[in-house]
Every structure is written in C-alpha cells, then in structure tokens.
Amino acid sequence: MVSNYMRTEPARIVLAEDDRAIACLIEIALKRTKIPHELEIVHDGHQAIAAVQTPTDLLLLDLYMPGKDGFEVLQYLKQHAQLRRMPVIMFSNSDLAAHVTKAYDLSVNAFVRKNTDFGELCHTIDMILRFWLQIAVAPY
C-alpha cells in the first residue's frame, strides 16, 4: 500500500493499556470516530510486542505497564526493521519532561497526556486517528 488515502480495509490498531477502565474509555472513544478499524487491546508490554507482530497501522501505547513498560516496548520496536516505522503514540498520565524526552529519544511519533475529561479524550482520539490513518502517508 502506498498511501493511507487508498485504504480499502479497516485500520488495525493495537491499544496497550493495563488499566482496564481506561482501555474501555479509549475503546468507546475509538468507536465514536467512525473511522473503520479493528482494535486489539492488550494489558502488558509483552502482549503489546506479541500483538504488533501482525501488521499494525497504529499502536497506542501506555507508559506504565507490567512486564515491559512503554519505553521497553519502544526500544524493542525500534530495534526490529519490520516494526520500527509503525506509528506509535504514547499515552501517559505523566508529563514529566524526562519521560517525554526519553520517549522522543526512542523515536515515539507523539507523546500525548491522557485526558480525564471524556469529551476531550474523544476529541484527542479522533484527531490522532484522522491524522495517522487518513492524512499521514505511512510506509508499508
């Protein structure tokens, strides 16, 4: 596939989030976007790495997870040629400068603070999906 504009199948999104309540809210927000997608939810870093072995259009990655944290998952992805170009958006409750800097040093595509307001969360998810799945052209 050359361009996301020519997408003929639903996008495959992996959500790596250990907090099941937050994962449920993000899942609802994703459904509200009306952008065709298939969602796989995983709850730790090891599951995230396993999930993205299947071609994935977008990884929504929590920072704090059991097994491997978001940084360790990013390190793994960037060390594997078939995975390093996959868009990764890190979602975190943290906005510590050191965490943000480390994520970008590990080549995250964006670091987004989780919003506790559901309306804002829906808006953020909608913007992320529209950009990464409809506007940006990703290598395949």
mmCIF file of the C-alpha atoms, coordinates in Angstrom:
data_MODEL
# 
_entry.id   MODEL 
# 
loop_
_atom_site.group_PDB 
_atom_site.id 
_atom_site.type_symbol 
_atom_site.label_atom_id 
_atom_site.label_alt_id 
_atom_site.label_comp_id 
_atom_site.label_asym_id 
_atom_site.label_entity_id 
_atom_site.label_seq_id 
_atom_site.pdbx_PDB_ins_code 
_atom_site.Cartn_x 
_atom_site.Cartn_y 
_atom_site.Cartn_z 
_atom_site.occupancy 
_atom_site.B_iso_or_equiv 
_atom_site.pdbx_formal_charge 
_atom_site.auth_seq_id 
_atom_site.auth_comp_id 
_atom_site.auth_asym_id 
_atom_site.auth_atom_id 
_atom_site.pdbx_PDB_model_num 
ATOM 1   C CA . MET A 1 1   ? 0.000   0.000   0.000  1.00 0.00 ? 1   MET A CA 1 
ATOM 2   C CA . VAL A 1 2   ? 1.413   3.386   -0.972 1.00 0.00 ? 2   VAL A CA 1 
ATOM 3   C CA . SER A 1 3   ? -0.963  5.803   0.672  1.00 0.00 ? 3   SER A CA 1 
ATOM 4   C CA . ASN A 1 4   ? -3.383  5.779   3.573  1.00 0.00 ? 4   ASN A CA 1 
ATOM 5   C CA . TYR A 1 5   ? -5.878  7.614   1.319  1.00 0.00 ? 5   TYR A CA 1 
ATOM 6   C CA . MET A 1 6   ? -6.271  4.399   -0.653 1.00 0.00 ? 6   MET A CA 1 
ATOM 7   C CA . ARG A 1 7   ? -7.093  2.264   2.397  1.00 0.00 ? 7   ARG A CA 1 
ATOM 8   C CA . THR A 1 8   ? -9.560  -0.438  1.442  1.00 0.00 ? 8   THR A CA 1 
ATOM 9   C CA . GLU A 1 9   ? -9.573  -2.361  4.720  1.00 0.00 ? 9   GLU A CA 1 
ATOM 10  C CA . PRO A 1 10  ? -10.193 -1.214  8.287  1.00 0.00 ? 10  PRO A CA 1 
ATOM 11  C CA . ALA A 1 11  ? -7.062  0.005   10.050 1.00 0.00 ? 11  ALA A CA 1 
ATOM 12  C CA . ARG A 1 12  ? -5.549  -2.329  12.608 1.00 0.00 ? 12  ARG A CA 1 
ATOM 13  C CA . ILE A 1 13  ? -4.988  -0.575  15.922 1.00 0.00 ? 13  ILE A CA 1 
ATOM 14  C CA . VAL A 1 14  ? -3.341  -2.068  18.986 1.00 0.00 ? 14  VAL A CA 1 
ATOM 15  C CA . LEU A 1 15  ? -4.083  -0.426  22.328 1.00 0.00 ? 15  LEU A CA 1 
ATOM 16  C CA . ALA A 1 16  ? -1.595  -1.337  25.056 1.00 0.00 ? 16  ALA A CA 1 
ATOM 17  C CA . GLU A 1 17  ? -3.183  -0.192  28.320 1.00 0.00 ? 17  GLU A CA 1 
ATOM 18  C CA . ASP A 1 18  ? -3.052  -2.027  31.647 1.00 0.00 ? 18  ASP A CA 1 
ATOM 19  C CA . ASP A 1 19  ? -5.883  -0.056  33.272 1.00 0.00 ? 19  ASP A CA 1 
ATOM 20  C CA . ARG A 1 20  ? -8.995  -1.831  32.010 1.00 0.00 ? 20  ARG A CA 1 
ATOM 21  C CA . ALA A 1 21  ? -11.301 1.111   32.790 1.00 0.00 ? 21  ALA A CA 1 
ATOM 22  C CA . ILE A 1 22  ? -9.129  3.482   30.733 1.00 0.00 ? 22  ILE A CA 1 
ATOM 23  C CA . ALA A 1 23  ? -8.870  0.886   27.951 1.00 0.00 ? 23  ALA A CA 1 
ATOM 24  C CA . CYS A 1 24  ? -12.671 0.723   27.880 1.00 0.00 ? 24  CYS A CA 1 
ATOM 25  C CA . LEU A 1 25  ? -12.962 4.530   27.648 1.00 0.00 ? 25  LEU A CA 1 
ATOM 26  C CA . ILE A 1 26  ? -10.412 4.640   24.828 1.00 0.00 ? 26  ILE A CA 1 
ATOM 27  C CA . GLU A 1 27  ? -12.254 1.829   23.038 1.00 0.00 ? 27  GLU A CA 1 
ATOM 28  C CA . ILE A 1 28  ? -15.505 3.831   23.236 1.00 0.00 ? 28  ILE A CA 1 
ATOM 29  C CA . ALA A 1 29  ? -13.684 6.959   22.017 1.00 0.00 ? 29  ALA A CA 1 
ATOM 30  C CA . LEU A 1 30  ? -12.246 4.976   19.089 1.00 0.00 ? 30  LEU A CA 1 
ATOM 31  C CA . LYS A 1 31  ? -15.716 3.743   18.111 1.00 0.00 ? 31  LYS A CA 1 
ATOM 32  C CA . ARG A 1 32  ? -17.036 7.310   18.118 1.00 0.00 ? 32  ARG A CA 1 
ATOM 33  C CA . THR A 1 33  ? -14.516 8.366   15.457 1.00 0.00 ? 33  THR A CA 1 
ATOM 34  C CA . LYS A 1 34  ? -16.403 6.480   12.739 1.00 0.00 ? 34  LYS A CA 1 
ATOM 35  C CA . ILE A 1 35  ? -13.027 5.630   11.171 1.00 0.00 ? 35  ILE A CA 1 
ATOM 36  C CA . PRO A 1 36  ? -13.126 1.949   10.172 1.00 0.00 ? 36  PRO A CA 1 
ATOM 37  C CA . HIS A 1 37  ? -10.745 -0.013  12.351 1.00 0.00 ? 37  HIS A CA 1 
ATOM 38  C CA . GLU A 1 38  ? -10.143 -3.277  14.117 1.00 0.00 ? 38  GLU A CA 1 
ATOM 39  C CA . LEU A 1 39  ? -8.954  -2.927  17.699 1.00 0.00 ? 39  LEU A CA 1 
ATOM 40  C CA . GLU A 1 40  ? -6.860  -5.304  19.734 1.00 0.00 ? 40  GLU A CA 1 
ATOM 41  C CA . ILE A 1 41  ? -6.481  -4.423  23.401 1.00 0.00 ? 41  ILE A CA 1 
ATOM 42  C CA . VAL A 1 42  ? -3.539  -5.791  25.367 1.00 0.00 ? 42  VAL A CA 1 
ATOM 43  C CA . HIS A 1 43  ? -2.694  -5.194  29.004 1.00 0.00 ? 43  HIS A CA 1 
ATOM 44  C CA . ASP A 1 44  ? 1.083   -5.502  29.324 1.00 0.00 ? 44  ASP A CA 1 
ATOM 45  C CA . GLY A 1 45  ? 4.247   -4.855  27.360 1.00 0.00 ? 45  GLY A CA 1 
ATOM 46  C CA . HIS A 1 46  ? 4.855   -8.485  26.447 1.00 0.00 ? 46  HIS A CA 1 
ATOM 47  C CA . GLN A 1 47  ? 1.364   -8.723  24.957 1.00 0.00 ? 47  GLN A CA 1 
ATOM 48  C CA . ALA A 1 48  ? 1.966   -5.459  23.061 1.00 0.00 ? 48  ALA A CA 1 
ATOM 49  C CA . ILE A 1 49  ? 5.101   -6.840  21.443 1.00 0.00 ? 49  ILE A CA 1 
ATOM 50  C CA . ALA A 1 50  ? 3.275   -10.046 20.515 1.00 0.00 ? 50  ALA A CA 1 
ATOM 51  C CA . ALA A 1 51  ? 0.292   -8.135  19.105 1.00 0.00 ? 51  ALA A CA 1 
ATOM 52  C CA . VAL A 1 52  ? 2.322   -5.945  16.739 1.00 0.00 ? 52  VAL A CA 1 
ATOM 53  C CA . GLN A 1 53  ? 3.950   -8.960  15.104 1.00 0.00 ? 53  GLN A CA 1 
ATOM 54  C CA . THR A 1 54  ? 0.798   -8.909  12.952 1.00 0.00 ? 54  THR A CA 1 
ATOM 55  C CA . PRO A 1 55  ? 0.888   -5.841  10.655 1.00 0.00 ? 55  PRO A CA 1 
ATOM 56  C CA . THR A 1 56  ? -0.422  -2.904  12.671 1.00 0.00 ? 56  THR A CA 1 
ATOM 57  C CA . ASP A 1 57  ? -1.369  0.558   11.421 1.00 0.00 ? 57  ASP A CA 1 
ATOM 58  C CA . LEU A 1 58  ? -1.176  2.299   14.793 1.00 0.00 ? 58  LEU A CA 1 
ATOM 59  C CA . LEU A 1 59  ? -0.008  1.444   18.304 1.00 0.00 ? 59  LEU A CA 1 
ATOM 60  C CA . LEU A 1 60  ? -1.490  3.397   21.208 1.00 0.00 ? 60  LEU A CA 1 
ATOM 61  C CA . LEU A 1 61  ? 1.000   2.694   23.990 1.00 0.00 ? 61  LEU A CA 1 
ATOM 62  C CA . ASP A 1 62  ? 0.709   3.315   27.717 1.00 0.00 ? 62  ASP A CA 1 
ATOM 63  C CA . LEU A 1 63  ? 3.915   4.228   29.539 1.00 0.00 ? 63  LEU A CA 1 
ATOM 64  C CA . TYR A 1 64  ? 3.359   2.348   32.804 1.00 0.00 ? 64  TYR A CA 1 
ATOM 65  C CA . MET A 1 65  ? 2.546   -1.314  32.204 1.00 0.00 ? 65  MET A CA 1 
ATOM 66  C CA . PRO A 1 66  ? 3.512   -4.616  33.805 1.00 0.00 ? 66  PRO A CA 1 
ATOM 67  C CA . GLY A 1 67  ? 6.023   -6.915  32.159 1.00 0.00 ? 67  GLY A CA 1 
ATOM 68  C CA . LYS A 1 68  ? 7.635   -4.360  29.886 1.00 0.00 ? 68  LYS A CA 1 
ATOM 69  C CA . ASP A 1 69  ? 6.850   -0.671  30.214 1.00 0.00 ? 69  ASP A CA 1 
ATOM 70  C CA . GLY A 1 70  ? 6.201   1.608   27.252 1.00 0.00 ? 70  GLY A CA 1 
ATOM 71  C CA . PHE A 1 71  ? 9.873   2.574   26.968 1.00 0.00 ? 71  PHE A CA 1 
ATOM 72  C CA . GLU A 1 72  ? 10.925  -1.074  26.747 1.00 0.00 ? 72  GLU A CA 1 
ATOM 73  C CA . VAL A 1 73  ? 8.286   -1.740  24.104 1.00 0.00 ? 73  VAL A CA 1 
ATOM 74  C CA . LEU A 1 74  ? 9.528   1.263   22.104 1.00 0.00 ? 74  LEU A CA 1 
ATOM 75  C CA . GLN A 1 75  ? 13.118  0.033   22.366 1.00 0.00 ? 75  GLN A CA 1 
ATOM 76  C CA . TYR A 1 76  ? 12.057  -3.366  21.068 1.00 0.00 ? 76  TYR A CA 1 
ATOM 77  C CA . LEU A 1 77  ? 10.121  -1.879  18.145 1.00 0.00 ? 77  LEU A CA 1 
ATOM 78  C CA . LYS A 1 78  ? 12.925  0.406   17.057 1.00 0.00 ? 78  LYS A CA 1 
ATOM 79  C CA . GLN A 1 79  ? 15.420  -2.487  17.061 1.00 0.00 ? 79  GLN A CA 1 
ATOM 80  C CA . HIS A 1 80  ? 13.383  -4.510  14.553 1.00 0.00 ? 80  HIS A CA 1 
ATOM 81  C CA . ALA A 1 81  ? 13.316  -3.354  10.938 1.00 0.00 ? 81  ALA A CA 1 
ATOM 82  C CA . GLN A 1 82  ? 9.820   -4.666  10.244 1.00 0.00 ? 82  GLN A CA 1 
ATOM 83  C CA . LEU A 1 83  ? 8.389   -2.734  13.233 1.00 0.00 ? 83  LEU A CA 1 
ATOM 84  C CA . ARG A 1 84  ? 10.391  0.489   13.532 1.00 0.00 ? 84  ARG A CA 1 
ATOM 85  C CA . ARG A 1 85  ? 8.281   2.518   11.082 1.00 0.00 ? 85  ARG A CA 1 
ATOM 86  C CA . MET A 1 86  ? 4.945   1.659   12.702 1.00 0.00 ? 86  MET A CA 1 
ATOM 87  C CA . PRO A 1 87  ? 3.345   4.822   14.120 1.00 0.00 ? 87  PRO A CA 1 
ATOM 88  C CA . VAL A 1 88  ? 3.402   4.769   17.916 1.00 0.00 ? 88  VAL A CA 1 
ATOM 89  C CA . ILE A 1 89  ? 1.512   7.221   20.087 1.00 0.00 ? 89  ILE A CA 1 
ATOM 90  C CA . MET A 1 90  ? 2.452   7.074   23.748 1.00 0.00 ? 90  MET A CA 1 
ATOM 91  C CA . PHE A 1 91  ? -0.424  7.837   26.108 1.00 0.00 ? 91  PHE A CA 1 
ATOM 92  C CA . SER A 1 92  ? 0.513   8.614   29.679 1.00 0.00 ? 92  SER A CA 1 
ATOM 93  C CA . ASN A 1 93  ? -0.699  10.270  32.837 1.00 0.00 ? 93  ASN A CA 1 
ATOM 94  C CA . SER A 1 94  ? 2.853   11.540  33.211 1.00 0.00 ? 94  SER A CA 1 
ATOM 95  C CA . ASP A 1 95  ? 4.000   14.800  31.750 1.00 0.00 ? 95  ASP A CA 1 
ATOM 96  C CA . LEU A 1 96  ? 7.435   14.716  33.338 1.00 0.00 ? 96  LEU A CA 1 
ATOM 97  C CA . ALA A 1 97  ? 9.941   16.298  30.980 1.00 0.00 ? 97  ALA A CA 1 
ATOM 98  C CA . ALA A 1 98  ? 12.283  13.327  31.441 1.00 0.00 ? 98  ALA A CA 1 
ATOM 99  C CA . HIS A 1 99  ? 9.573   10.891  30.306 1.00 0.00 ? 99  HIS A CA 1 
ATOM 100 C CA . VAL A 1 100 ? 8.624   12.988  27.295 1.00 0.00 ? 100 VAL A CA 1 
ATOM 101 C CA . THR A 1 101 ? 12.266  13.421  26.276 1.00 0.00 ? 101 THR A CA 1 
ATOM 102 C CA . LYS A 1 102 ? 13.038  9.721   26.683 1.00 0.00 ? 102 LYS A CA 1 
ATOM 103 C CA . ALA A 1 103 ? 10.005  8.744   24.588 1.00 0.00 ? 103 ALA A CA 1 
ATOM 104 C CA . TYR A 1 104 ? 11.077  11.028  21.747 1.00 0.00 ? 104 TYR A CA 1 
ATOM 105 C CA . ASP A 1 105 ? 14.691  9.842   22.074 1.00 0.00 ? 105 ASP A CA 1 
ATOM 106 C CA . LEU A 1 106 ? 13.277  6.356   21.478 1.00 0.00 ? 106 LEU A CA 1 
ATOM 107 C CA . SER A 1 107 ? 11.517  7.660   18.335 1.00 0.00 ? 107 SER A CA 1 
ATOM 108 C CA . VAL A 1 108 ? 7.914   7.749   19.533 1.00 0.00 ? 108 VAL A CA 1 
ATOM 109 C CA . ASN A 1 109 ? 5.751   9.559   16.975 1.00 0.00 ? 109 ASN A CA 1 
ATOM 110 C CA . ALA A 1 110 ? 3.867   11.528  19.622 1.00 0.00 ? 110 ALA A CA 1 
ATOM 111 C CA . PHE A 1 111 ? 3.578   11.717  23.398 1.00 0.00 ? 111 PHE A CA 1 
ATOM 112 C CA . VAL A 1 112 ? 0.025   12.526  24.480 1.00 0.00 ? 112 VAL A CA 1 
ATOM 113 C CA . ARG A 1 113 ? -1.145  13.141  28.021 1.00 0.00 ? 113 ARG A CA 1 
ATOM 114 C CA . LYS A 1 114 ? -4.255  11.132  28.887 1.00 0.00 ? 114 LYS A CA 1 
ATOM 115 C CA . ASN A 1 115 ? -7.145  13.469  29.436 1.00 0.00 ? 115 ASN A CA 1 
ATOM 116 C CA . THR A 1 116 ? -9.522  12.668  32.270 1.00 0.00 ? 116 THR A CA 1 
ATOM 117 C CA . ASP A 1 117 ? -12.392 14.509  30.574 1.00 0.00 ? 117 ASP A CA 1 
ATOM 118 C CA . PHE A 1 118 ? -14.185 12.014  28.323 1.00 0.00 ? 118 PHE A CA 1 
ATOM 119 C CA . GLY A 1 119 ? -15.167 14.641  25.753 1.00 0.00 ? 119 GLY A CA 1 
ATOM 120 C CA . GLU A 1 120 ? -11.563 15.788  25.447 1.00 0.00 ? 120 GLU A CA 1 
ATOM 121 C CA . LEU A 1 121 ? -10.371 12.182  25.260 1.00 0.00 ? 121 LEU A CA 1 
ATOM 122 C CA . CYS A 1 122 ? -12.787 11.552  22.372 1.00 0.00 ? 122 CYS A CA 1 
ATOM 123 C CA . HIS A 1 123 ? -11.562 14.680  20.597 1.00 0.00 ? 123 HIS A CA 1 
ATOM 124 C CA . THR A 1 124 ? -7.915  13.679  21.064 1.00 0.00 ? 124 THR A CA 1 
ATOM 125 C CA . ILE A 1 125 ? -8.514  10.129  19.805 1.00 0.00 ? 125 ILE A CA 1 
ATOM 126 C CA . ASP A 1 126 ? -10.433 11.470  16.811 1.00 0.00 ? 126 ASP A CA 1 
ATOM 127 C CA . MET A 1 127 ? -7.583  13.830  15.882 1.00 0.00 ? 127 MET A CA 1 
ATOM 128 C CA . ILE A 1 128 ? -4.971  11.084  16.266 1.00 0.00 ? 128 ILE A CA 1 
ATOM 129 C CA . LEU A 1 129 ? -6.877  8.644   14.060 1.00 0.00 ? 129 LEU A CA 1 
ATOM 130 C CA . ARG A 1 130 ? -7.696  11.241  11.426 1.00 0.00 ? 130 ARG A CA 1 
ATOM 131 C CA . PHE A 1 131 ? -4.057  12.276  11.189 1.00 0.00 ? 131 PHE A CA 1 
ATOM 132 C CA . TRP A 1 132 ? -2.390  8.848   11.306 1.00 0.00 ? 132 TRP A CA 1 
ATOM 133 C CA . LEU A 1 133 ? -4.999  6.909   9.344  1.00 0.00 ? 133 LEU A CA 1 
ATOM 134 C CA . GLN A 1 134 ? -6.355  9.455   6.874  1.00 0.00 ? 134 GLN A CA 1 
ATOM 135 C CA . ILE A 1 135 ? -3.840  12.266  6.423  1.00 0.00 ? 135 ILE A CA 1 
ATOM 136 C CA . ALA A 1 136 ? -0.326  10.932  7.031  1.00 0.00 ? 136 ALA A CA 1 
ATOM 137 C CA . VAL A 1 137 ? 1.206   8.670   4.440  1.00 0.00 ? 137 VAL A CA 1 
ATOM 138 C CA . ALA A 1 138 ? 2.961   5.786   6.152  1.00 0.00 ? 138 ALA A CA 1 
ATOM 139 C CA . PRO A 1 139 ? 5.494   3.434   4.584  1.00 0.00 ? 139 PRO A CA 1 
ATOM 140 C CA . TYR A 1 140 ? 4.290   -0.114  4.041  1.00 0.00 ? 140 TYR A CA 1 
# 
